[in-house]
Amino acid sequence: MDPRHRSRIVTDGVTRAPARAMLRAVGFADEDFTRPQIGVAAAANDLTPCNIALDRLAGATADGVRKAGGVAMRFSTIAISDGIAMGHRGMRASLPSRDLIADSVECVMEAEQLDAMVTIAGCDKSLPGMLMAAARLNVPTAFLYGGSSLPGSWQGRPVTIQDVFEAVGAQASGLLSTDDLDDLERAACPGAGSCAGMYTANTIAAEAEALGIALPGSASAPAIDPTRPGIAHDTGAAAVAALRAGIRPRDILTREAFENAITVVMALGGSTNAALHLPAIAHEAGVRLTLDDFDRISRHTPHIADLRPGGRHVMADLHQVGGVPAVLAALLDAGLLHGDCLTVTGATLAENLAELAAPKPDGTVLRTPDDPLRPDGGLAILRGALAPSGAVVKMAGLTVDRFHGTARVFDNEDAAMSYVAGGRLTAGEVIVIRYEGPRGGPGMPEMLAVTAAVRGTGLGDQVALVTDGRFSGATTGLCVGHVAPEAAAGGPLALVADGDPIMIDIPARTIDLDVNPAELERRRHRWHPPPAPTGNGFLAKYSRLVGCASQGALVGATPR
């Protein structure tokens, strides 16, 4: 591949003198016009601890690009904080931001015709957004994660943001004092980095390493780890090397690579959001990935990492015992990965792991595949009368595999939160929250505020929650999300009434509504879809263009 396969049309020839004049103004010297231009896209901002260190990493990445013979062209994109947006209307902007991020990176790369790219991300939607952009553009790309935060310490135990959300429910139920909640709030987030457990950001970071588009060993080091700038430097150099070798994202992001990523999610007990983001990234790479792929892989992948929210440890603990390479090596040795997948290093996944010589599982944070926490993976896909197109449940940490209860129905998250916070929740109920899907929300908001409040009441194992919205990676308990088709599209969830029997059977992979079909048909005749958002704002546009959650909530795209 010509290292300047795109930038030549911007800088070469007499007619490009105006462009060269502009570039000289940003620091180009004569020799820089002979070098490939590498976009360094960072979702850096001061809004959230996930992103505050990304500017520093972008600088180290740019240094790696320069030393490898390229010219680093830094630019930024948006990123929002799910933790801050949680529990109010701001959360509706979260999932749509993924697609805005992908579009914005594509926009800059296409306008400037940069030759290759490094994408740097730190929070839940910026990671998949950057990976979607890489797959869509298909210019040589290396991905860099900003790193997780360390856990805080409160009353002698490690804590994360998950504990704060759950403490809100405990305080509302009289199980925790206001003073203790205040102390916990001040301790839970000690500094820079993404939320500490195996929540969504760390799940997607592990996926990127399993996919092979991030450098081996780059996912697990905390944001404040002194090795982070070196990893950033090497990632910049790797992008230049991939450009010179002609390695493009779609050479890396194959069906087998996506199967590897799903396998790692299952082994880690990762976030349910993986079932939204991996299909969306795959679509951009021209690979068709379905919920059936997740369930097929889950059935034969053991859950081997004892990580929060369902377990005891955090990403920094996994780093101490070998990080994602230790997970990949254990799975490869068990015959559960495609070791011959190409990676951004130019070597295969198996070759990278052999060079790293990752340690064996320590038996505490990371178990062996023949001695797992559970024999199947951390996520399951349910289907049935309530979710004909599928729904997602996290099995990691669950103590209840089957649940029969009666529906308590809410048409939005706020109403459900008021019910739980008001102390009216009783054992045996299935909280149904509808009209919160991609179209109906709009934006498919996360429900961590509600699920954590339920957990805080002490009824976490005695109730279930079902929604066409989605969950945070920090959600625990019997929570079924992504119910499809969503209620706003006329899915069965729209027809559920208070008192209806709902049966959830995870081993059988079913979720059913025990209501006479004739009665459901009567309800359907009386049902009217909710009014669609009006205006030209991005959420109104999103509602008009977004597809089904079971296909990755793709925007304006026909699923392959």
C-alpha positions as CSV (number, residue, x, y, z in Angstrom):
1,M,0.0,0.0,0.0
2,D,1.2,3.5,-0.8
3,P,1.6,5.1,2.6
4,R,0.2,8.3,1.2
5,H,-2.7,6.6,-0.6
6,R,-5.1,9.3,0.5
7,S,-3.2,12.4,1.5
8,R,-1.5,12.7,-1.9
9,I,-4.7,14.2,-3.4
10,V,-4.6,16.9,-0.7
11,T,-1.0,18.0,-0.8
12,D,0.7,17.0,-4.1
13,G,0.9,19.3,-7.2
14,V,0.7,23.0,-8.0
15,T,-3.1,23.1,-7.5
16,R,-2.8,22.0,-3.9
17,A,-0.8,25.1,-2.9
18,P,-3.7,26.4,-0.8
19,A,-3.9,23.2,1.2
20,R,-0.2,23.2,1.8
21,A,-0.4,26.8,2.9
22,M,-3.0,25.9,5.5
23,L,-0.9,22.9,6.7
24,R,2.2,25.0,7.0
25,A,0.2,27.2,9.4
26,V,-0.3,24.2,11.7
27,G,3.4,23.3,11.7
28,F,4.2,21.3,8.6
29,A,7.8,21.5,7.4
30,D,8.8,20.7,3.8
31,E,9.7,17.1,4.7
32,D,6.3,16.5,6.3
33,F,4.6,16.6,2.9
34,T,6.4,13.4,2.0
35,R,5.2,11.6,5.1
36,P,1.9,9.8,5.6
37,Q,-0.7,11.7,7.6
38,I,-2.2,9.7,10.6
39,G,-5.4,10.9,12.2
40,V,-5.3,10.7,16.0
41,A,-8.9,10.9,17.1
42,A,-9.4,11.2,20.9
43,A,-12.7,11.5,22.7
44,A,-11.0,13.7,25.4
45,N,-12.9,16.1,27.6
46,D,-13.2,17.2,31.2
47,L,-16.8,16.0,31.6
48,T,-16.0,12.6,33.2
49,P,-13.1,10.7,34.7
50,C,-13.3,8.3,31.7
51,N,-11.9,10.9,29.4
52,I,-9.8,13.3,31.3
53,A,-6.5,11.5,30.6
54,L,-7.1,11.0,26.9
55,D,-5.4,14.3,25.8
56,R,-2.2,13.1,27.4
57,L,-2.5,9.8,25.7
58,A,-3.1,11.5,22.3
59,G,0.1,13.4,22.8
60,A,2.1,10.2,23.5
61,T,0.4,8.6,20.5
62,A,1.4,11.5,18.2
63,D,5.0,11.1,19.4
64,G,4.8,7.4,18.4
65,V,3.5,8.3,15.0
66,R,6.2,10.9,14.4
67,K,9.0,8.5,15.5
68,A,7.6,5.9,13.1
69,G,7.8,8.3,10.2
70,G,4.3,9.7,10.0
71,V,2.7,13.1,10.7
72,A,0.2,13.0,13.5
73,M,-3.0,15.0,12.8
74,R,-4.8,15.3,16.2
75,F,-8.6,15.9,16.4
76,S,-11.3,15.3,18.9
77,T,-14.9,14.1,19.1
78,I,-17.7,14.1,21.6
79,A,-18.1,11.8,24.5
80,I,-20.7,11.8,27.3
81,S,-20.8,10.3,30.8
82,D,-23.3,7.5,31.3
83,G,-22.8,7.7,35.0
84,I,-23.7,11.4,35.1
85,A,-26.5,11.0,32.6
86,M,-28.1,8.1,34.4
87,G,-31.6,8.2,35.7
88,H,-32.8,11.3,33.9
89,R,-33.6,12.4,30.4
90,G,-30.0,12.9,29.6
91,M,-29.5,9.2,29.4
92,R,-31.6,9.2,26.1
93,A,-28.5,10.8,24.5
94,S,-26.2,8.0,25.4
95,L,-26.7,5.3,22.8
96,P,-27.2,7.8,20.0
97,S,-23.9,9.4,20.9
98,R,-22.2,6.1,19.7
99,D,-23.4,6.8,16.1
100,L,-22.6,10.5,16.3
101,I,-19.0,9.7,17.3
102,A,-18.7,7.2,14.4
103,D,-20.1,9.8,12.0
104,S,-17.9,12.6,13.3
105,V,-14.7,10.6,12.9
106,E,-15.7,9.5,9.5
107,C,-16.4,13.2,8.6
108,V,-13.0,14.4,9.6
109,M,-11.1,11.5,8.0
110,E,-13.0,11.9,4.7
111,A,-12.6,15.7,4.6
112,E,-8.9,15.6,5.4
113,Q,-8.1,12.4,3.5
114,L,-5.8,11.2,6.2
115,D,-4.0,7.9,5.4
116,A,-4.4,6.0,8.6
117,M,-5.8,6.5,12.1
118,V,-5.5,5.9,15.8
119,T,-8.7,6.1,17.8
120,I,-8.6,6.8,21.5
121,A,-11.6,6.3,23.8
122,G,-12.4,6.0,27.4
123,C,-16.2,5.6,28.0
124,D,-19.1,3.4,27.1
125,K,-20.2,4.7,23.7
126,S,-16.9,6.3,22.5
127,L,-15.3,2.9,22.4
128,P,-17.8,1.2,20.0
129,G,-18.3,4.5,18.2
130,M,-14.5,4.6,17.4
131,L,-14.5,0.9,16.4
132,M,-17.5,1.5,14.1
133,A,-15.7,4.4,12.4
134,A,-12.6,2.2,11.9
135,A,-14.6,-0.6,10.3
136,R,-16.6,1.8,8.1
137,L,-13.6,3.8,6.9
138,N,-11.4,0.8,6.4
139,V,-8.2,2.8,6.5
140,P,-5.3,1.2,8.6
141,T,-6.3,1.8,12.2
142,A,-5.1,1.0,15.7
143,F,-7.4,1.4,18.7
144,L,-6.3,2.6,22.2
145,Y,-8.3,2.4,25.4
146,G,-7.8,5.1,28.0
147,G,-7.8,2.7,30.9
148,S,-10.0,1.9,33.9
149,S,-10.1,3.7,37.2
150,L,-8.9,2.2,40.5
151,P,-11.6,1.3,43.0
152,G,-12.3,3.5,45.9
153,S,-12.2,2.4,49.6
154,W,-15.1,2.8,52.0
155,Q,-15.5,1.3,55.4
156,G,-12.5,-1.0,54.7
157,R,-13.7,-2.5,51.4
158,P,-13.2,-1.6,47.7
159,V,-16.1,0.3,46.1
160,T,-17.1,1.5,42.6
161,I,-19.8,3.6,41.1
162,Q,-22.0,0.5,41.2
163,D,-22.0,0.7,45.0
164,V,-23.2,4.3,44.9
165,F,-26.1,3.6,42.7
166,E,-27.1,0.6,44.9
167,A,-26.7,2.8,48.0
168,V,-29.3,5.2,46.7
169,G,-31.9,2.4,46.9
170,A,-30.6,1.3,50.3
171,Q,-30.9,4.8,51.7
172,A,-34.5,5.2,50.3
173,S,-35.4,1.9,52.0
174,G,-33.9,3.0,55.4
175,L,-31.0,0.5,55.1
176,L,-28.3,3.1,54.9
177,S,-28.0,6.5,56.5
178,T,-27.6,9.8,54.5
179,D,-24.3,10.4,56.1
180,D,-23.0,7.0,55.0
181,L,-24.3,7.6,51.5
182,D,-22.4,10.9,51.5
183,D,-19.2,9.2,52.6
184,L,-19.6,6.5,50.0
185,E,-20.2,9.2,47.3
186,R,-16.9,10.9,48.2
187,A,-14.9,7.6,48.1
188,A,-16.2,5.7,45.1
189,C,-14.4,7.4,42.2
190,P,-10.8,8.2,43.3
191,G,-9.6,9.5,40.0
192,A,-9.1,9.2,36.2
193,G,-10.4,6.2,34.3
194,S,-13.5,4.4,33.3
195,C,-15.7,2.6,35.8
196,A,-13.6,0.0,37.6
197,G,-15.6,-3.2,37.2
198,M,-16.3,-5.3,34.1
199,Y,-18.8,-2.8,33.1
200,T,-19.4,-1.6,29.5
201,A,-16.2,0.3,28.9
202,N,-13.9,-2.4,30.2
203,T,-16.0,-5.0,28.3
204,I,-15.5,-3.2,25.0
205,A,-11.8,-2.6,25.7
206,A,-11.4,-6.4,26.2
207,E,-13.3,-7.0,23.0
208,A,-11.0,-4.6,21.1
209,E,-8.0,-6.6,22.2
210,A,-9.7,-9.9,21.4
211,L,-10.7,-8.5,17.9
212,G,-7.0,-7.8,17.3
213,I,-7.4,-4.1,16.5
214,A,-5.8,-3.0,19.8
215,L,-2.3,-3.9,20.9
216,P,-1.9,-7.1,23.0
217,G,-2.0,-6.3,26.7
218,S,-3.3,-2.7,26.2
219,A,-6.8,-3.1,27.7
220,S,-6.3,-3.7,31.4
221,A,-3.7,-1.3,32.7
222,P,-5.5,1.4,34.8
223,A,-5.7,4.9,33.4
224,I,-3.1,6.2,36.0
225,D,-0.7,3.3,35.3
226,P,2.8,4.6,34.3
227,T,2.8,2.2,31.4
228,R,-0.1,3.9,29.7
229,P,1.9,6.6,27.8
230,G,4.2,3.9,26.5
231,I,1.2,1.9,25.3
232,A,-0.1,5.0,23.5
233,H,3.3,5.6,21.9
234,D,3.4,2.0,20.6
235,T,-0.1,2.3,19.3
236,G,0.8,5.3,17.2
237,A,3.8,3.4,15.8
238,A,1.6,0.4,15.2
239,A,-0.8,2.4,13.0
240,V,2.1,3.6,10.8
241,A,3.4,0.0,10.6
242,A,-0.1,-1.3,9.6
243,L,-0.3,1.4,6.9
244,R,3.1,0.4,5.5
245,A,2.0,-3.3,5.6
246,G,-1.4,-2.6,4.0
247,I,-3.3,-4.0,6.9
248,R,-6.8,-2.6,7.0
249,P,-9.5,-3.0,9.7
250,R,-11.6,-5.4,7.6
251,D,-8.6,-7.7,7.3
252,I,-8.7,-7.9,11.1
253,L,-12.4,-7.6,11.8
254,T,-13.5,-11.0,10.3
255,R,-16.3,-13.3,11.5
256,E,-13.8,-15.4,13.4
257,A,-12.4,-12.3,15.1
258,F,-16.0,-11.3,16.2
259,E,-16.5,-14.8,17.5
260,N,-13.3,-14.4,19.5
261,A,-14.7,-11.1,21.0
262,I,-18.0,-12.7,21.9
263,T,-16.1,-15.6,23.6
264,V,-14.1,-13.2,25.7
265,V,-17.3,-11.3,26.7
266,M,-18.8,-14.6,27.9
267,A,-15.7,-15.7,29.7
268,L,-15.4,-12.3,31.5
269,G,-19.1,-12.0,32.4
270,G,-19.2,-8.8,30.5
271,S,-21.9,-6.1,29.8
272,T,-25.1,-6.9,28.1
273,N,-24.3,-3.8,25.9
274,A,-21.9,-6.1,24.0
275,A,-25.0,-7.5,22.3
276,L,-25.7,-4.0,20.9
277,H,-22.2,-2.9,20.0
278,L,-20.6,-5.9,18.5
279,P,-23.3,-6.4,15.9
280,A,-23.1,-2.7,15.0
281,I,-19.3,-2.8,14.6
282,A,-19.6,-6.0,12.6
283,H,-22.2,-4.4,10.3
284,E,-19.7,-1.7,9.5
285,A,-17.1,-4.4,8.7
286,G,-19.5,-6.2,6.4
287,V,-20.0,-9.1,8.8
288,R,-23.5,-10.3,9.8
289,L,-23.6,-11.0,13.6
290,T,-26.8,-12.0,15.3
291,L,-28.1,-12.7,18.8
292,D,-28.0,-16.4,17.8
293,D,-24.2,-16.1,17.5
294,F,-24.1,-14.8,21.1
295,D,-26.3,-17.6,22.4
296,R,-24.4,-20.3,20.5
297,I,-21.1,-19.2,21.8
298,S,-22.4,-18.6,25.3
299,R,-23.5,-22.2,25.6
300,H,-20.0,-23.6,25.2
301,T,-17.9,-20.8,26.8
302,P,-17.2,-21.1,30.5
303,H,-17.4,-18.0,32.7
304,I,-14.0,-17.8,34.3
305,A,-13.4,-14.3,35.5
306,D,-14.7,-13.3,39.0
307,L,-15.3,-9.6,38.2
308,R,-17.8,-7.0,39.3
309,P,-20.7,-6.4,39.0
310,G,-21.5,-10.1,39.5
311,G,-18.2,-11.0,41.2
312,R,-15.7,-9.6,43.6
313,H,-12.8,-8.1,41.6
314,V,-12.2,-5.1,39.2
315,M,-10.2,-4.6,36.0
316,A,-7.1,-3.5,37.9
317,D,-7.1,-6.9,39.7
318,L,-7.3,-8.7,36.3
319,H,-4.4,-6.6,35.2
320,Q,-2.3,-7.8,38.1
321,V,-2.9,-11.5,37.1
322,G,-2.1,-11.0,33.4
323,G,-4.9,-8.9,32.0
324,V,-6.8,-9.8,28.8
325,P,-3.8,-11.8,27.4
326,A,-4.2,-14.3,30.3
327,V,-7.9,-14.7,29.5
328,L,-7.2,-15.1,25.8
329,A,-4.4,-17.6,26.4
330,A,-6.6,-19.7,28.7
331,L,-9.4,-19.8,26.2
332,L,-7.0,-20.5,23.3
333,D,-5.4,-23.4,25.2
334,A,-9.0,-24.8,25.7
335,G,-9.6,-24.6,22.0
336,L,-12.2,-21.9,22.3
337,L,-10.6,-19.2,20.1
338,H,-9.6,-18.8,16.5
339,G,-5.8,-18.4,17.0
340,D,-5.1,-17.7,13.4
341,C,-6.9,-14.3,13.2
342,L,-4.7,-11.5,11.9
343,T,-4.1,-8.6,14.3
344,V,-2.9,-5.0,14.0
345,T,0.6,-6.1,14.8
346,G,0.8,-8.1,11.6
347,A,1.0,-11.3,13.6
348,T,-1.8,-13.6,14.5
349,L,-3.6,-13.7,17.8
350,A,-1.8,-17.0,18.7
351,E,1.6,-15.5,17.7
352,N,1.0,-12.4,19.9
353,L,0.1,-14.5,22.9
354,A,3.1,-16.8,22.4
355,E,5.4,-13.7,22.4
356,L,3.7,-12.3,25.5
357,A,3.9,-15.6,27.4
358,A,0.8,-14.7,29.5
359,P,0.6,-16.2,32.9
360,K,-1.8,-19.1,33.7
361,P,-5.0,-18.3,35.5
362,D,-4.3,-17.4,39.2
363,G,-7.4,-19.4,40.4
364,T,-9.0,-16.4,42.2
365,V,-9.5,-13.5,39.9
366,L,-9.3,-15.8,36.8
367,R,-10.3,-19.4,36.9
368,T,-9.3,-22.1,34.4
369,P,-11.9,-23.2,31.8
370,D,-12.1,-26.6,33.4
371,D,-12.9,-25.1,36.8
372,P,-15.2,-22.1,35.9
373,L,-17.5,-20.0,37.9
374,R,-20.2,-21.5,35.7
375,P,-20.0,-23.8,32.7
376,D,-21.7,-21.4,30.3
377,G,-21.1,-17.8,29.4
378,G,-22.0,-14.5,31.2
379,L,-24.9,-13.6,28.8
380,A,-27.9,-15.5,27.5
381,I,-30.4,-14.7,24.8
382,L,-34.0,-15.3,25.6
383,R,-36.9,-15.7,23.2
384,G,-40.6,-16.4,23.6
385,A,-44.0,-14.8,23.6
386,L,-42.7,-11.6,25.2
387,A,-39.6,-11.3,23.0
388,P,-40.0,-13.0,19.6
389,S,-36.9,-11.3,18.2
390,G,-34.9,-11.8,21.4
391,A,-33.9,-10.3,24.7
392,V,-30.6,-10.3,26.7
393,V,-29.9,-11.2,30.3
394,K,-26.7,-11.3,32.2
395,M,-26.1,-14.6,34.0
396,A,-22.9,-13.6,35.7
397,G,-23.6,-13.5,39.4
398,L,-27.2,-14.6,39.2
399,T,-28.5,-16.8,41.9
400,V,-31.9,-17.4,40.3
401,D,-32.2,-19.1,36.9
402,R,-36.0,-19.4,36.8
403,F,-38.6,-16.8,37.9
404,H,-42.4,-16.8,37.7
405,G,-44.0,-13.6,38.7
406,T,-46.7,-11.1,38.1
407,A,-46.2,-8.0,36.0
408,R,-46.1,-4.5,37.4
409,V,-46.2,-2.3,34.3
410,F,-44.7,1.2,33.8
411,D,-44.6,3.2,30.6
412,N,-41.3,4.9,31.4
413,E,-38.4,4.6,33.7
414,D,-39.3,7.6,36.0
415,A,-42.6,5.9,37.0
416,A,-40.8,2.7,37.8
417,M,-38.2,4.5,39.9
418,S,-40.9,6.3,41.9
419,Y,-42.5,3.0,42.6
420,V,-39.3,1.4,43.8
421,A,-38.1,4.5,45.8
422,G,-41.6,4.8,47.3
423,G,-41.1,1.4,49.0
424,R,-44.0,-0.3,47.2
425,L,-42.1,-3.0,45.5
426,T,-43.0,-6.5,46.7
427,A,-41.5,-10.0,46.3
428,G,-42.7,-11.9,43.2
429,E,-43.2,-8.9,41.0
430,V,-41.8,-8.5,37.5
431,I,-41.2,-4.8,36.9
432,V,-42.0,-4.1,33.2
433,I,-40.6,-0.8,31.8
434,R,-41.6,-0.2,28.2
435,Y,-41.4,2.5,25.6
436,E,-37.8,2.9,26.4
437,G,-36.3,1.1,23.3
438,P,-34.2,2.7,20.6
439,R,-37.2,4.2,18.9
440,G,-39.6,4.6,21.8
441,G,-37.2,6.1,24.4
442,P,-35.9,7.5,22.1
443,G,-32.4,6.4,22.6
444,M,-32.8,3.2,24.6
445,P,-31.7,4.5,28.0
446,E,-29.9,2.4,30.6
447,M,-31.8,1.5,33.7
448,L,-29.0,1.3,36.3
449,A,-30.8,3.8,38.5
450,V,-33.8,1.5,38.8
451,T,-31.9,-1.8,38.9
452,A,-29.5,-0.5,41.6
453,A,-32.4,0.9,43.6
454,V,-34.1,-2.5,43.5
455,R,-30.8,-4.1,44.6
456,G,-30.6,-1.6,47.4
457,T,-34.1,-2.6,48.8
458,G,-32.8,-6.1,49.5
459,L,-35.3,-7.6,47.1
460,G,-32.8,-8.2,44.3
461,D,-33.3,-12.0,44.2
462,Q,-37.0,-11.9,44.7
463,V,-38.1,-9.7,41.8
464,A,-37.3,-9.4,38.1
465,L,-37.1,-6.5,35.7
466,V,-38.0,-6.7,32.0
467,T,-37.6,-3.8,29.6
468,D,-37.1,-2.8,25.9
469,G,-34.5,-0.4,27.3
470,R,-31.0,-1.5,28.2
471,F,-28.8,-1.9,31.3
472,S,-25.6,-0.6,32.5
473,G,-22.6,-2.9,32.7
474,A,-22.9,-2.4,36.4
475,T,-26.4,-3.9,36.6
476,T,-26.9,-7.0,38.7
477,G,-29.9,-9.2,39.4
478,L,-32.5,-10.9,37.2
479,C,-32.8,-8.1,34.6
480,V,-33.9,-8.8,31.0
481,G,-33.3,-6.0,28.5
482,H,-33.3,-5.3,24.8
483,V,-36.7,-6.9,24.5
484,A,-37.5,-7.0,20.8
485,P,-39.6,-5.9,19.0
486,E,-39.8,-2.9,21.3
487,A,-43.1,-1.7,22.6
488,A,-43.1,1.5,20.5
489,A,-43.0,-0.8,17.4
490,G,-46.0,-2.8,18.6
491,G,-44.0,-5.6,20.2
492,P,-45.7,-7.8,22.8
493,L,-44.3,-5.7,25.6
494,A,-46.9,-3.1,24.7
495,L,-49.7,-5.4,25.5
496,V,-48.7,-6.5,29.0
497,A,-51.0,-5.5,31.8
498,D,-50.6,-5.4,35.6
499,G,-51.0,-8.8,37.1
500,D,-50.1,-10.8,33.9
501,P,-48.0,-13.9,34.7
502,I,-44.5,-13.7,33.2
503,M,-42.2,-16.7,33.2
504,I,-38.4,-16.4,32.7
505,D,-36.4,-19.6,32.2
506,I,-32.8,-19.0,31.6
507,P,-31.7,-22.6,31.1
508,A,-34.5,-23.0,28.5
509,R,-33.7,-19.6,27.1
510,T,-37.3,-18.5,27.2
511,I,-39.4,-15.5,28.4
512,D,-43.1,-15.9,28.1
513,L,-46.3,-14.1,28.9
514,D,-49.1,-16.4,30.1
515,V,-52.1,-14.5,28.7
516,N,-54.8,-16.0,26.4
517,P,-54.1,-15.1,22.7
518,A,-57.7,-13.9,22.3
519,E,-57.2,-11.4,25.1
520,L,-53.9,-10.2,23.7
521,E,-55.6,-9.7,20.3
522,R,-58.3,-7.6,22.1
523,R,-55.6,-5.5,23.7
524,R,-53.8,-5.1,20.4
525,H,-57.0,-3.6,18.8
526,R,-57.2,-1.1,21.6
527,W,-53.5,-0.2,21.4
528,H,-52.1,3.0,19.8
529,P,-48.5,3.7,19.3
530,P,-47.0,6.6,21.4
531,P,-46.5,9.8,19.5
532,A,-43.2,10.0,17.8
533,P,-40.8,12.8,18.8
534,T,-41.2,15.9,16.7
535,G,-38.7,18.5,15.5
536,N,-35.3,18.4,13.9
537,G,-33.2,17.6,17.0
538,F,-30.8,14.6,16.9
539,L,-33.1,12.5,19.1
540,A,-36.0,13.0,16.8
541,K,-33.8,12.1,13.8
542,Y,-32.5,9.1,15.7
543,S,-36.1,7.9,16.5
544,R,-37.0,8.0,12.8
545,L,-33.8,6.2,11.6
546,V,-32.9,3.7,14.3
547,G,-33.4,0.0,13.8
548,C,-34.2,-2.9,16.2
549,A,-32.0,-3.6,19.3
550,S,-31.7,-7.2,18.3
551,Q,-29.7,-6.0,15.2
552,G,-27.5,-3.6,17.1
553,A,-29.7,-0.5,17.0
554,L,-28.3,0.5,13.6
555,V,-29.0,4.0,12.4
556,G,-30.2,4.5,8.8
557,A,-28.8,1.1,7.7
558,T,-30.4,-2.0,6.2
559,P,-29.1,-4.9,8.3
560,R,-27.0,-7.4,6.3
